[in-house]
Amino acid sequence: MDGLQQFFDAYQTTIGFIGLNAMLALSVWLTLYTGQLTLGNAAFAGIAAYGSALLTMKAGYPFPLALACGALLAAAVSLPLGATVFRLRGVYLAIATLAFGEVVRVAILAIPITGRGQGLVGIPPKTELWHIFASLLVIAYVCARLRISTVGRAWAAIREDELAAASQGIPVRRYKLAAFVLGALIAGWAGGLGAHFDFAIQPDEFGFARAVQILVFAVVGGIPNVFGPILGALLFTALPAVLQPLQEYRDIFQGVILVLVIVYLPRGLATLLELRRTARLRTVGAEDVA
Amino acid sequence: MLLETSGLTKRFGGVVAVNAIDLAIAEGQVFGLIGPNGAGKTTLINLISGHLRADGGAIRFADADVTRLRPDQLARRGIARTFQSIRLFKGLTVLENVLVGRYVRSRSDALASLVPFRDAARPERERARLLLERVGLGKRAGAFAGELAYGDQRRLEIARALAAEPRLLILDEPAAGMNPTESAALREMLRELAAEGITIVLIEHDVRLVMGACERVAVLNFGRKIAEGPPAEIQADPAVREAYLGVADDA
């Protein structure tokens, strides 16, 4: 048991980040499953991270309340944003949400109370590992059950053919918005937990690179089910630690894995045991997501 | 009248694709819409199903003005359709396609589905299976929609539309790509549906299908309605012959 304890102590931060990243990957999974490429989730995490940290530090809010407020703040921002950007599709939607992320980053840099470029330091470390993994469990469960409900079917229909989905009576814009706002809520919850896990947060942690990283977790892990994003987050968070001995070759190794998965497992790592299904979907022309 | 259009007009640039069309379709009727390629048939039903916005005129459905409604709102009111270029959810299974078709008839089970181990969609799946049996796709329920043969895809689209239990069913060239046997089976199915009281608008090039299944037929050419009446009358109409054969019937 001592060995296990030592392992936990040594890798506590990495283990925590696996859980946090898995939640962020699930937050973007919701919109990806609906067939919409959005890149705003890092910014939503940032809004909630700063919001909740300021509430515990400056306003003396109890930790759970601060977390909830942070997540709700992110969701509240996502609602008018989603109502606007879902006029767009494809790369235009991706760019619009990316631009929003930059606006958030620059806004954080401009507002004095956030500590600007130096970041916010001395956040009370209230987040325990079990907070992270209990949250992940609940979020993954909700996503998995939603996927097989009428809502999940509507999301899948929108992804497959928006026009035909509307013809079945599905209010397409409302469903896209629901996926987006729910994603923002989850990203916000993860952002708040992350801020109280790490003592300090900086604006750059929620920028472009982070947005892309979250997308990579979800896509490489796989969109067809909720295990994909979790698996992707696990792999790409643990890998840097595992590959520590390789030193400067580490990034190359990681890049190679990414390319191999995208080319040979277009539906993601989580579909490793569904190769026949992938082949069938490929003949149909729907191999990338379904 | 279940469906009425008055002065319905749609322009694309300088082209008037649908020009002041008046239609009146009674409840329970099987109504045929024919005309040469480019006559404006598909544009007309895209207007009726809400996929296009009219530039002029009005559409009334079940005694309400529906001219400005979106496709999903019209679907909720009981208009279901198929597409000339088949638009199935290719990466979903045959059964899932029909389940999505039941959207307007099934209550949201998003919250119920959170209860562990509960299979909220089970009654809906049973209904969907019955519908698939009816169109002869019962054995293919687990296949991806995109894997079906062409004629089967057409049948699945009809099953998906029927899943909504519509009051008005619009079929855009349902027999295209079907062999004579399949086409005959389709004709039989249309007759059954009509007997059940579903109002049907049928766009079709297969003259035998139109003449055999429809009680009333309207003919479009260059966006205008050039004739309307019972099938036998339409077949004898000189304006219709001219539109199809391109010669004046002055012999």
Interface residues (C-beta under 8 A of the other chain):
Chain A: Y141 V142 R145 L146 I148 S149 T150 V151 R153 A154 A156 A157 E160 D161 L163 A164 A165 A166 S167 Q168 G169 I170 P171 V172 R280 L281 T283 V284 G285 A286 V289 A290
Chain B: S49 G50 H51 R70 P71 D72 A75 R76 A80 R81 F83 R87 L88 F89 K90 G91 L92 E96 L99 V100 G101 Y103 V104 S106 R107 S108 D109 A110 A112 S113 L114 A120 A121 F144 A145 G146 E147 R160 A164
